[in-house]
Structure formats: C-alpha cells, structure tokens
Amino acid sequence: MQFEPPLEEGRLLRRYKRFLADIETVQGEMLTIHCPNTGSMHNCMSEGGRVWFSRSSDPKRKLPGTWELSETPQGRLACVNTARANALVEEALRDGVIVELAGFVQLRREVRYGEENSRVDFRLDYARGPAFVEVKSVTLGFHGTPVAAFPDARTARGSKHLRELASLARQGVRAVQLYCVNLSAIEAVRPAAEVDPQYAQALQAAVTAGVEVLAYGAELSPAGIRLTRRLEVIL
C-alpha cells in the first residue's frame, strides 16, 4: 500500500475528543486533523512527537487531513489509522503473503454471520469450504521488548467477535483471528490481559474451541505500508 499523495510530516500538539488532533507541520502550519482511531492509542503517541498525515483536497471535508503514522515513545513507527488494517490484509491475501490462507477462490468483505448479528472482516471460499477471518489492528508496544499486545483499551466488540469465531469452530467451520501488527520492530503478539482480562479470556476460549490465531507484521514508512512476515503469537 503506497500513500498517494505522499504523507506530510508534522509534530503532535495534542489529541482530544478521540477524533481530533492538533499538529504543527514542518512548514509551521497549525492544523486540526482527523484521528481515525477509537482506541486509547496508549504508548503509540506523545505530545511533541513526529506524526505523518494525508492531506485532503475535498472541499466538503471539515478537516484538511487524516493522521496516518506516529513515532512512538519507544522510537517505533505505528499506523494509527485503524481503517488501513483491512486494506493491508486484503492486499496481503491477494498477493499470497499470508500463506496459511492462500488458495481461496473467492474473497468477500463485511459478510454477515454468527449468532450475535456480526459482520466478519473476510469470508474466504475454498474448494473444501469457507474460512471466516476477523482482523484486529495492533499498535500497543512497550519499552525493552519486541512483544506487542492487543487490545489497548477494553473492547466488548472484540470479545463478541471471538465468541462468534468460537461458535463457528465448534461447528467445524474454519475460523481465524488475524492480528495485523501495524507497529515496527515487533516479533510477537500477546493478549493484553492487563488492559482487558475479558478479552484475554475470550481469546483462550476461542483457541480451545479451535479458532486459529495468526499475526503478521508490517513494514512501515511515510511512503507506504505492507505486511511482510508472520509473527509469533504468545497465548
């Protein structure tokens, strides 16, 4: 995934009201831009830190740009635009990067499924049957360790998705939880039980039910992002 037009650099002044961020560009321009992240963004931003944003030329938009990348307090790059995760995963699926999910004959997004009125991120159809894939974007990293964690805030929705996947797995349908790690210099992912113990418990229950858990890491730069390699999952 390439950024077109190229991202512009600035520094973060503050994030507030969840979806707003004040920044100063390298040219000294003061802007309020959209923050496309509903999480806490814990450990992936700091006031005064470098950020990169996409600028919009759409006159109907209220805000002139969207926050895309952040330099974390640990010196990593994080993609804070969670809407990018599914596009990255689709690109990797179609390019055969995620080898565990290769060979599908059809890919569909946002397909209704489950007992709790959910929409799955991807339904992949194979000659032997379907696979249902839920995607989560991971940006929570820590000093002194290459292990990232998910989630960075309590997520009832994330637990719901795990219950839906577990129900499918118990019926003999292939169900996959895929972590898209949008954070550089990471080697493994774990559940953040210290943030959301219910999610961690739901993940363990899903694995017991037969849900597959995969994690793939991204290469990030202001020029673009792409998923490149499988990471370890620590349960």
Buried (B, 14 or more C-beta within 10 A) or exposed (E): BEBEEEBBBBBBBEBEEEBBBBBBBEEEEEBBBBBBBEBBBBBBBBEEBBBBBBBBEEEEEEBBBBBBBBBBBBEBBBBBBBEBBBBBBBBBBEEEBBEEBEEBEEBEBEEEBBEEEBBBBBBBEBEEEBBBBBBBBBBBBBEEEBBBBBBBBBBEEBBBBBBBBBBBBEEEBBBBBBBBBBBBBBBBBBBBBEBBEBBBBBBBBBBEBBBBBBBBBBEBEBEBBBBEEBBEBEE
